[in-house]
């Protein structure tokens, strides 16, 4: 379902070192940023002519980018469910356990109750290495799949501009946690455990990646990382704000969310305007102004 961003590491020219880099790997580093992938895929570089992908060739890079976009659409059509790695009986237990979380929390007790509800022996809970963490992970994956289904249907995103799409999708995703809001601090503490941080980070990265792509984003290079970092921060802020929101139907949370998304897009517009101004002025003055504004916004 997701495509990995790990290949988008910075490329260092071979002249900086006293060794010759492997050409196919260099080619992989020059591509546009793909989406996250949690499943193994075949090496897209196998069977290719290494001499065809020199880093200095803009036409080759463009051709490779087109191939990647084509593969992107194919993989998106074939993407599998996030919870596909669970056995059928395990998935039944976890799904049934969610109905007991409100009363028993994200705990083994909820999983025991879920096993009994599913008609299985509670001993099956021992097959989950991390138990409570597995329950939280299962819930996060289920929510992501539900969000993907909504995105694919397109019904919720009609006639919305990108900022409205992002705010809408974040709201929809957070609303899925509303029934568990009293127990969500416990889920956050489980996700924050050192052994669970990698999985938690991967799931949240996949979430913001899906939302950005649903908004029509096709950015590359540094913009790809910046946008996802900003959206990840907005999501986390709204998630924490929601924990202390006592307004009807979390109205204050949605107002807070709309404000943060608007602020993010206003800042992006401001930076772009400054860049265009610097380019228009041209020469040394333009480059100096552009560099100054970039440093100012980085602080």
C-alpha positions in Angstrom: 0.0 0.0 0.0 2.8 2.4 0.8 6.0 3.2 -1.0 9.2 3.7 0.9 10.8 7.1 1.3 14.1 5.5 2.4 15.5 5.7 -1.2 15.3 9.5 -1.0 18.6 9.9 0.9 20.9 12.7 -0.3 23.1 11.9 -3.2 26.8 12.6 -2.8 28.9 12.9 -6.0 31.6 10.2 -6.4 34.3 12.9 -6.7 33.8 13.5 -2.9 35.2 10.1 -2.1 37.9 7.8 -3.3 35.6 5.1 -4.5 33.1 4.6 -7.3 29.4 4.3 -6.3 27.3 1.5 -7.6 25.4 3.1 -10.6 22.0 1.4 -10.1 21.9 2.6 -6.5 22.8 6.1 -7.5 19.9 6.0 -9.9 17.5 5.1 -7.1 18.7 8.0 -5.1 17.8 10.5 -7.8 14.1 9.6 -8.1 11.2 11.6 -6.9 10.0 10.8 -3.3 7.8 7.7 -3.3 5.1 6.9 -0.7 5.7 4.6 2.2 5.8 0.8 1.8 5.4 -1.7 4.5 5.7 -4.7 2.3 8.8 -6.1 0.4 8.8 -5.3 -3.3 11.1 -6.4 -6.1 14.1 -4.3 -7.0 12.9 -1.9 -9.7 16.5 -1.6 -11.0 17.1 -5.2 -12.0 17.6 -5.8 -15.6 18.4 -2.1 -16.4 21.4 -0.8 -18.2 23.5 1.1 -15.7 24.9 3.5 -18.3 21.4 4.6 -19.1 21.1 6.5 -15.8 23.9 8.9 -15.4 23.2 11.5 -12.6 24.1 14.3 -15.0 21.5 13.4 -17.6 18.3 15.4 -17.1 16.4 13.4 -19.8 17.2 10.1 -18.2 16.0 11.5 -14.8 12.8 12.7 -16.4 12.2 9.3 -18.0 12.9 7.5 -14.7 10.4 9.9 -12.9 7.7 9.0 -15.5 8.4 5.3 -14.9 8.1 5.8 -11.1 4.8 7.6 -11.5 3.5 4.8 -13.6 4.5 2.2 -11.0 3.0 4.4 -8.3 -0.5 4.2 -9.9 -0.1 0.4 -10.4 0.9 -0.1 -6.8 -1.9 2.1 -5.5 -4.4 0.0 -7.4 -2.9 -3.2 -5.8 -2.3 -1.9 -2.3 -3.2 -4.4 0.4 -4.9 -3.9 3.8 -2.5 -2.8 6.6 -3.6 -5.6 8.9 -2.9 -8.3 6.3 0.1 -9.7 8.3 -2.2 -11.0 11.1 -3.6 -14.5 11.1 -7.4 -14.8 10.7 -7.9 -15.9 14.3 -5.6 -13.1 15.6 -7.4 -10.5 13.6 -10.7 -11.8 15.0 -9.5 -11.5 18.5 -8.1 -8.0 18.0 -11.2 -6.8 16.3 -13.4 -8.1 19.1 -11.1 -6.7 21.7 -11.7 -3.2 20.5 -15.3 -3.4 21.8 -13.9 -3.9 25.3 -11.3 -1.2 25.3 -13.7 1.5 26.5 -14.3 -0.6 29.7 -11.0 -2.4 30.1 -8.6 -0.1 28.4 -5.8 -1.1 26.0 -4.9 -4.1 28.0 -4.6 -7.9 28.1 -7.9 -8.0 29.9 -9.6 -6.5 26.9 -7.8 -9.0 24.6 -8.9 -11.9 26.8 -12.5 -10.6 26.6 -12.1 -10.3 22.9 -10.9 -13.9 22.5 -13.8 -15.2 24.5 -16.3 -13.1 22.4 -14.7 -14.5 19.2 -15.2 -18.1 20.5 -11.5 -18.7 21.0 -9.3 -19.7 23.9 -7.8 -16.8 25.8 -4.5 -18.5 25.5 -4.3 -17.1 22.0 -3.4 -13.8 23.5 0.0 -15.3 24.2 0.7 -15.4 20.4 1.0 -11.6 20.4 4.5 -10.7 21.4 3.6 -7.2 22.5 0.0 -7.7 23.4 -1.3 -4.2 24.3 0.9 -2.7 21.7 -0.5 -5.1 19.1 -4.0 -3.9 20.0 -3.1 -0.3 19.5 -1.3 -1.1 16.3 -4.3 -3.0 15.0 -6.6 -0.1 15.7 -4.3 2.4 14.0 -4.1 0.2 10.9 -7.9 -0.3 10.8 -8.4 3.5 11.0 -5.9 4.0 8.2 -7.7 1.5 6.0 -11.1 3.2 6.7 -9.5 6.6 5.8 -8.1 5.1 2.6 -11.5 3.8 1.6 -13.0 7.2 2.2 -10.2 8.8 0.0 -10.7 6.3 -2.8 -14.5 6.9 -2.8 -13.9 10.6 -3.3 -17.3 11.5 -1.8 -15.9 13.5 1.1 -13.4 15.5 -0.9 -15.5 16.9 -3.8 -15.1 20.6 -4.6 -12.5 21.1 -1.8 -9.3 23.0 -2.1 -6.1 21.3 -0.8 -6.2 23.0 2.6 -9.8 22.0 3.1 -9.1 18.5 2.0 -6.3 18.1 4.6 -8.4 19.6 7.4 -11.3 17.4 6.4 -9.2 14.2 6.4 -7.5 14.9 9.7 -10.9 15.6 11.2 -12.3 12.3 9.9 -9.3 10.4 11.2 -9.4 11.9 14.7 -13.2 11.3 14.9 -12.4 7.6 14.7 -10.7 8.0 18.0 -13.6 9.8 19.7 -15.3 6.7 21.1 -12.0 5.8 22.8 -11.1 9.3 23.9 -11.1 8.5 27.7 -8.6 5.7 27.1 -6.5 7.4 24.4 -3.9 8.7 26.8 -3.1 5.1 27.6 -2.7 4.3 23.9 -0.3 7.3 23.5 1.8 6.1 26.4 2.0 2.6 24.8 3.0 4.1 21.5 5.7 6.1 23.2 7.5 3.1 24.7 10.9 2.7 23.1 10.1 -0.7 21.6 6.9 0.6 20.0 8.2 3.9 18.7 9.4 2.6 15.2 6.0 1.1 14.5 4.2 4.1 15.8 6.3 6.4 13.6 5.8 4.3 10.6 2.0 4.3 11.0 1.8 8.1 11.5 4.2 8.7 8.5 1.9 6.5 6.4 -1.1 8.4 7.6 0.2 11.9 6.7 1.5 10.6 3.4 -1.9 9.3 2.4 -3.5 12.7 3.4 -1.0 14.7 1.4 -1.5 12.6 -1.7 -5.2 12.8 -1.3 -4.8 16.6 -1.3 -3.1 16.4 -4.7 0.4 17.0 -3.5 3.2 15.9 -5.9 6.1 17.7 -4.3 9.7 16.4 -4.4 13.0 17.0 -2.7 13.0 19.0 0.5 9.3 20.0 0.1 8.3 16.4 0.4 9.8 16.1 3.9 8.8 19.5 5.1 5.2 19.1 4.2 4.9 15.8 5.9 6.7 17.0 9.0 4.3 20.0 9.2 1.2 17.9 8.8 2.5 15.4 11.3 2.9 18.2 13.9 -0.5 19.6 13.1 -2.1 16.1 13.6 -0.3 15.5 16.9 -1.3 18.9 18.2 -4.9 18.4 17.3 -4.8 14.9 18.8 -3.5 16.2 22.2 -5.9 19.2 22.1 -8.8 16.7 21.6 -7.9 15.0 24.9 -8.9 18.0 27.0 -11.7 19.3 24.8 -15.0 19.3 26.6 -16.9 21.2 23.9 -19.9 19.6 22.2 -18.8 17.2 19.4 -15.2 18.5 19.8 -16.0 21.8 18.1 -13.1 23.5 19.7 -10.7 20.9 18.4 -12.0 21.3 14.8 -11.7 25.1 15.1 -8.1 24.6 16.4 -7.3 22.2 13.5 -8.7 24.6 10.9 -6.6 27.4 12.3 -3.4 25.4 12.3 -3.9 24.2 8.7 -4.7 27.8 7.5 -1.5 29.0 9.3 0.6 26.4 7.5 -0.7 27.3 4.1 -0.4 31.0 4.7 3.3 30.5 5.7 3.8 28.5 2.5 2.3 31.3 0.4 4.4 33.9 2.1 7.6 32.0 1.5 6.7 31.5 -2.2 5.9 35.2 -2.6 9.3 36.2 -1.1 11.0 33.7 -3.4 9.3 35.1 -6.5 10.2 38.7 -5.4 13.8 37.7 -5.1 13.8 36.1 -8.5 12.2 39.2 -10.0 14.7 41.6 -8.5 17.5 39.4 -9.9 21.2 39.9 -9.6 23.1 40.0 -6.3 20.4 41.9 -4.5 17.8 39.3 -5.3 19.9 36.4 -4.3 20.9 38.2 -1.0 17.2 38.9 -0.2 16.2 35.4 -1.0 18.9 33.9 1.1 18.1 36.3 4.0 14.4 35.4 3.9 15.1 31.7 3.8 17.4 32.0 6.9 14.7 34.0 8.6 12.0 31.4 8.1 14.3 28.6 9.1 14.8 30.2 12.6 
